[in-house]
Amino acid sequence: MIVIQELHQIDGELRPAQPSAAHDWDGEQWVVNPEKVALLEQQETESLCARVDAAADSARSVLAGDPLKALEYAQAAIDAQAFQDAGYPKKDVPLSVAAWVAKGRSAKQAAEQILDKAAQVSDSLLTLRNLRLKAKTRIRGYASKSQMDQARAAADEALLAIRGLADNTNP
């Protein structure tokens, strides 16, 4: 039997290929360096969490839209709530509510639609926040026990859930 092993010239000597970035040469063979393993796991954990944050940022943009438009809608919701709380006075319709009044839609209906939409967006954003924070907690929990396969799986599950939320919600 002929065994051919790939060798690399490192520091003037031939060695087998380094199995991973977590291995050090001890003069005779490659051995796992626990400090490097911990550092690599920490870096991967932060990378997984950053992927979850990036997906949430993208989904948030889909759910809430342009930040200035979201601010405009938030102000309209505040105005609609105040209008509703005042009993829908016909002579004191806020401009942001009046802008949504159209043929066949009263000021009261406009205010109610604005409030319904605001509640939907708020619920979606809170669901997104919950998904993101729980995922990062799970990822870090698994990583703290050196269970990186489970940490990766938790990240993958969160990414799917976040994308699903963005895909199934109409802003």
C-alpha positions in Angstrom: 0.0 0.0 0.0 1.2 3.5 -0.9 0.2 6.3 1.4 0.7 9.8 -0.1 0.4 12.6 2.3 0.4 16.3 1.3 3.3 18.0 2.9 4.0 21.7 3.2 7.3 23.5 3.7 7.0 25.6 6.8 9.9 27.1 8.7 12.4 25.1 6.5 10.8 21.7 7.2 8.2 19.5 5.6 5.0 19.1 7.6 1.6 17.8 7.0 -1.0 20.5 6.2 -2.3 22.4 9.2 -5.7 20.8 10.0 -7.3 24.1 11.1 -6.4 27.5 12.4 -6.9 26.1 15.9 -3.9 23.8 15.6 -0.2 24.6 16.5 2.9 22.6 15.6 4.5 21.1 18.7 7.7 20.1 16.8 6.4 16.6 15.9 2.7 17.0 15.1 -0.2 19.4 14.9 -2.1 19.8 18.2 -5.2 21.6 19.1 -4.6 24.9 20.9 -7.5 25.4 23.3 -6.9 29.2 23.4 -7.2 29.4 19.6 -10.3 27.2 19.7 -11.9 29.6 22.2 -10.9 32.6 20.1 -12.3 31.1 16.9 -15.5 30.1 18.6 -15.9 33.6 20.0 -15.3 35.1 16.6 -17.8 32.8 15.0 -20.4 33.5 17.7 -20.1 37.3 17.0 -20.3 36.6 13.3 -23.5 34.5 13.8 -25.0 37.3 15.9 -24.0 39.9 13.4 -25.8 37.9 10.7 -29.0 37.8 12.8 -28.7 41.5 13.3 -28.2 42.2 9.6 -31.2 40.1 8.7 -33.3 41.9 11.3 -32.1 45.3 9.9 -33.2 44.2 6.5 -36.6 42.9 7.7 -37.1 46.1 9.7 -36.7 48.1 6.6 -39.3 45.9 4.8 -41.7 46.1 7.8 -41.4 49.8 8.6 -40.1 51.2 5.4 -38.1 54.4 5.0 -37.2 55.8 8.5 -38.6 59.2 7.6 -41.8 57.7 6.3 -42.0 55.6 9.5 -41.6 58.8 11.5 -44.4 60.3 9.5 -46.6 57.3 10.1 -45.9 57.3 13.8 -46.9 61.0 14.0 -50.1 60.1 12.1 -50.8 57.4 14.6 -50.3 59.7 17.5 -52.7 62.3 15.9 -55.2 59.6 15.1 -55.1 58.3 18.7 -55.7 61.8 20.0 -58.5 62.3 17.5 -60.1 59.0 18.7 -59.6 59.9 22.3 -61.4 63.2 21.8 -64.4 61.4 20.3 -63.7 62.2 16.6 -64.6 65.9 16.7 -65.7 66.8 13.1 -64.4 70.3 13.4 -60.9 69.3 14.7 -59.6 66.6 12.4 -55.8 66.5 12.5 -54.0 67.2 9.2 -52.4 63.8 9.2 -55.8 62.1 9.5 -57.5 64.5 7.1 -54.8 63.6 4.5 -56.1 60.0 4.6 -59.8 61.0 4.2 -60.9 60.2 0.7 -64.1 59.7 -1.2 -66.1 57.1 0.8 -63.8 57.3 3.8 -64.7 59.4 6.8 -62.3 61.0 9.2 -63.3 58.4 11.8 -62.6 55.6 9.4 -59.3 57.2 8.3 -58.2 57.4 12.0 -59.2 53.8 12.7 -57.3 52.6 9.6 -54.2 54.6 10.6 -54.4 53.1 14.1 -54.9 49.5 12.8 -52.0 49.8 10.5 -49.8 51.3 13.3 -50.8 48.4 15.5 -49.9 45.8 12.8 -46.5 47.4 12.2 -45.8 47.7 15.9 -46.7 44.0 16.4 -44.4 43.0 13.5 -41.5 45.0 14.9 -41.9 43.6 18.4 -42.0 40.1 17.0 -38.9 40.8 15.0 -37.2 42.2 18.1 -38.2 39.1 20.1 -36.8 36.8 17.4 -33.5 38.7 17.1 -32.8 38.9 20.8 -33.8 35.3 21.7 -31.7 34.0 18.8 -28.6 35.9 20.0 -29.2 34.6 23.5 -29.5 31.0 22.2 -26.4 31.4 20.0 -24.3 32.8 22.8 -25.6 30.1 25.2 -24.7 27.3 22.9 -21.3 28.9 22.1 -20.5 29.2 25.8 -20.8 25.5 26.1 -18.7 25.0 22.9 -21.8 23.6 21.1 -21.1 25.5 17.9 -23.2 23.2 15.7 -26.2 24.1 17.8 -25.2 27.7 17.8 -25.1 27.6 13.9 -28.5 25.8 13.9 -30.0 28.5 16.2 -28.7 31.2 13.8 -30.1 29.4 10.8 -33.5 29.0 12.5 -33.6 32.7 13.4 -32.6 33.8 9.9 -35.5 31.7 8.4 -38.0 33.0 11.0 -36.9 36.6 10.4 -37.1 36.3 6.6 -40.5 34.6 7.0 -41.8 37.5 9.1 -40.6 40.0 6.5 -42.0 38.0 3.6 -45.4 37.4 5.3 -46.0 41.0 6.5 -47.4 43.7 4.3 -46.2 47.1 5.6 
